[in-house]
């Protein structure tokens, strides 16, 4: 296997990993901002409230859309591992 093919495969893995991670990160940032704004308005000083809500929202997102988000990452990983015998040459 040529070096260009290996670099291309690794690039695909990194790209699909970013695609998998971006929606939960963006959603958790938005939720944290809204919860922080709500806490500032109501002067609630509970520290575990934003963490609990973010965990629940990210869990729901991954349950609802985890298959769709992880499908490209799975196929790229499957392609790399199915061609693993070519890397040693």
Residue, then its C-alpha position, 0 to 999 in steps of 0.5 A: x500500500x502506498x503512503x498516499x493511500x495510508x494518509x488518505x485513510x487516516x485523514x478520513x478517520x480524523x474527518x469522520x471522527x470530527x463529524x461524529x463529535x461536532x453535533x454533541x459538542x455544539x449542542x452541549x455548548x448551547x445547552x450550557x449557555x442557556x442553563x448558565x443564562x437561566x441560572x444568572x437570571x434566577x440566581x440559582x447557584x446549583x453547580x450540578x444542574x448544567x452537567x446533568x442536563x448536558x449529560x442527558x441531552x448528549x445521551x439523547x442525541x447519541x441514542x437518537x442519531x448515533x447510528x447516523x453519525x457513526x456510520x461513516x466512521x464505521x465504514x472507514x474503520x472497516x475499510x482500514x482493517x479489511x486492508x490491514x494485510x496490505x499495510x505490511x508490504 
